[in-house]
Amino acid sequence: MIVFLDHLVFRVRDLARTERFYTTLLGEPPYRTDDRVMYLSGETRLFFTVAEADAQKHDKENIGMNHLAFGVRTLGELQAMEVQLNAGGIAHSGIGIDRYSQREFIWMDDPDGMRLEFYLRFESERTEFGG
């Protein structure tokens, strides 16, 4: 059911240094704010933001990968994933709306605490959630 990698989010120590490095590799970023920069690699978006703190054990807010998001192409695929997660007894967020993009998603943590997400990227499959 996973058909493409939607986006990766990385926490970094120094955003300016990271931006210089990735601009060298990938060209100018199509999206930039004071606290984040985004690049494209095919259909995959790579986001970089400044880490909140350093820590030894994995924490999605530390330097490194924040979360891995697998893309789904339709709301039906996202709903099917929710059913699959429920059937497998995997705790998850349920279908919600991302506050930044206003797109539907489900998140969960793997057994080691790595955040994973299934994310509806395509606007043609948008719905309204009224509660």
Contacts in CASP RR format, 6 or more apart in sequence:
PFRMAT RR
TARGET T0000
AUTHOR 0000-0000-0000
METHOD contacts of the structure
MODEL  1
MIVFLDHLVFRVRDLARTERFYTTLLGEPPYRTDDRVMYLSGETRLFFTV
AEADAQKHDKENIGMNHLAFGVRTLGELQAMEVQLNAGGIAHSGIGIDRY
SQREFIWMDDPDGMRLEFYLRFESERTEFGG
1 72 0 8 1.000
1 77 0 8 1.000
1 80 0 8 1.000
1 81 0 8 1.000
1 84 0 8 1.000
2 70 0 8 1.000
2 71 0 8 1.000
2 72 0 8 1.000
3 71 0 8 1.000
3 72 0 8 1.000
3 73 0 8 1.000
4 43 0 8 1.000
4 44 0 8 1.000
4 70 0 8 1.000
4 71 0 8 1.000
5 43 0 8 1.000
5 44 0 8 1.000
5 68 0 8 1.000
5 69 0 8 1.000
5 70 0 8 1.000
5 71 0 8 1.000
6 43 0 8 1.000
6 44 0 8 1.000
6 45 0 8 1.000
6 69 0 8 1.000
6 70 0 8 1.000
6 71 0 8 1.000
6 117 0 8 1.000
6 119 0 8 1.000
6 121 0 8 1.000
7 44 0 8 1.000
7 45 0 8 1.000
7 46 0 8 1.000
7 47 0 8 1.000
7 69 0 8 1.000
7 119 0 8 1.000
8 44 0 8 1.000
8 45 0 8 1.000
8 46 0 8 1.000
8 47 0 8 1.000
8 65 0 8 1.000
8 68 0 8 1.000
8 69 0 8 1.000
9 47 0 8 1.000
9 48 0 8 1.000
9 49 0 8 1.000
9 65 0 8 1.000
9 66 0 8 1.000
9 67 0 8 1.000
9 69 0 8 1.000
10 18 0 8 1.000
10 46 0 8 1.000
10 47 0 8 1.000
10 48 0 8 1.000
10 49 0 8 1.000
10 64 0 8 1.000
10 65 0 8 1.000
10 66 0 8 1.000
11 48 0 8 1.000
11 49 0 8 1.000
11 50 0 8 1.000
11 51 0 8 1.000
11 52 0 8 1.000
11 60 0 8 1.000
11 61 0 8 1.000
11 62 0 8 1.000
11 63 0 8 1.000
11 64 0 8 1.000
11 65 0 8 1.000
11 66 0 8 1.000
12 18 0 8 1.000
12 48 0 8 1.000
12 49 0 8 1.000
12 50 0 8 1.000
12 51 0 8 1.000
12 63 0 8 1.000
12 64 0 8 1.000
13 50 0 8 1.000
13 51 0 8 1.000
13 63 0 8 1.000
14 50 0 8 1.000
15 35 0 8 1.000
15 36 0 8 1.000
15 37 0 8 1.000
15 48 0 8 1.000
15 49 0 8 1.000
15 50 0 8 1.000
18 37 0 8 1.000
18 48 0 8 1.000
19 29 0 8 1.000
19 32 0 8 1.000
19 37 0 8 1.000
19 48 0 8 1.000
22 29 0 8 1.000
22 37 0 8 1.000
22 39 0 8 1.000
22 46 0 8 1.000
22 48 0 8 1.000
23 29 0 8 1.000
26 39 0 8 1.000
26 40 0 8 1.000
26 41 0 8 1.000
26 46 0 8 1.000
27 39 0 8 1.000
29 37 0 8 1.000
29 38 0 8 1.000
29 39 0 8 1.000
30 38 0 8 1.000
30 39 0 8 1.000
30 40 0 8 1.000
31 37 0 8 1.000
31 38 0 8 1.000
32 38 0 8 1.000
35 49 0 8 1.000
35 50 0 8 1.000
36 47 0 8 1.000
36 48 0 8 1.000
36 49 0 8 1.000
37 47 0 8 1.000
37 48 0 8 1.000
38 45 0 8 1.000
38 46 0 8 1.000
38 47 0 8 1.000
38 48 0 8 1.000
39 45 0 8 1.000
39 46 0 8 1.000
39 48 0 8 1.000
40 46 0 8 1.000
47 66 0 8 1.000
49 66 0 8 1.000
51 61 0 8 1.000
51 62 0 8 1.000
51 63 0 8 1.000
51 64 0 8 1.000
52 61 0 8 1.000
52 62 0 8 1.000
53 59 0 8 1.000
53 61 0 8 1.000
53 62 0 8 1.000
54 62 0 8 1.000
54 63 0 8 1.000
55 62 0 8 1.000
58 112 0 8 1.000
58 113 0 8 1.000
58 114 0 8 1.000
60 66 0 8 1.000
60 67 0 8 1.000
60 113 0 8 1.000
60 114 0 8 1.000
60 115 0 8 1.000
65 114 0 8 1.000
66 115 0 8 1.000
67 107 0 8 1.000
67 114 0 8 1.000
67 115 0 8 1.000
67 116 0 8 1.000
67 117 0 8 1.000
68 114 0 8 1.000
68 115 0 8 1.000
68 116 0 8 1.000
68 117 0 8 1.000
69 105 0 8 1.000
69 116 0 8 1.000
69 117 0 8 1.000
69 118 0 8 1.000
69 119 0 8 1.000
70 116 0 8 1.000
70 117 0 8 1.000
70 118 0 8 1.000
70 119 0 8 1.000
71 118 0 8 1.000
71 119 0 8 1.000
71 120 0 8 1.000
71 121 0 8 1.000
72 78 0 8 1.000
72 81 0 8 1.000
72 118 0 8 1.000
72 119 0 8 1.000
72 120 0 8 1.000
72 121 0 8 1.000
73 120 0 8 1.000
73 121 0 8 1.000
73 122 0 8 1.000
73 125 0 8 1.000
74 120 0 8 1.000
74 122 0 8 1.000
74 125 0 8 1.000
75 104 0 8 1.000
75 120 0 8 1.000
75 125 0 8 1.000
75 126 0 8 1.000
75 127 0 8 1.000
76 125 0 8 1.000
77 120 0 8 1.000
78 95 0 8 1.000
78 104 0 8 1.000
78 105 0 8 1.000
78 106 0 8 1.000
78 118 0 8 1.000
78 120 0 8 1.000
79 95 0 8 1.000
81 106 0 8 1.000
81 118 0 8 1.000
82 92 0 8 1.000
82 94 0 8 1.000
82 95 0 8 1.000
82 106 0 8 1.000
85 92 0 8 1.000
85 106 0 8 1.000
85 108 0 8 1.000
90 108 0 8 1.000
91 108 0 8 1.000
91 109 0 8 1.000
92 106 0 8 1.000
92 107 0 8 1.000
92 108 0 8 1.000
93 105 0 8 1.000
93 106 0 8 1.000
93 107 0 8 1.000
93 108 0 8 1.000
94 106 0 8 1.000
95 104 0 8 1.000
95 105 0 8 1.000
95 106 0 8 1.000
95 129 0 8 1.000
96 104 0 8 1.000
96 105 0 8 1.000
96 106 0 8 1.000
96 129 0 8 1.000
97 103 0 8 1.000
97 104 0 8 1.000
97 105 0 8 1.000
97 129 0 8 1.000
98 104 0 8 1.000
98 105 0 8 1.000
98 119 0 8 1.000
102 126 0 8 1.000
103 119 0 8 1.000
103 120 0 8 1.000
103 121 0 8 1.000
103 123 0 8 1.000
103 126 0 8 1.000
104 119 0 8 1.000
104 120 0 8 1.000
104 125 0 8 1.000
104 126 0 8 1.000
104 127 0 8 1.000
104 129 0 8 1.000
105 117 0 8 1.000
105 118 0 8 1.000
105 119 0 8 1.000
105 120 0 8 1.000
106 117 0 8 1.000
106 118 0 8 1.000
107 115 0 8 1.000
107 116 0 8 1.000
107 117 0 8 1.000
107 118 0 8 1.000
108 115 0 8 1.000
108 116 0 8 1.000
108 117 0 8 1.000
109 115 0 8 1.000
109 116 0 8 1.000
110 116 0 8 1.000
120 126 0 8 1.000
END
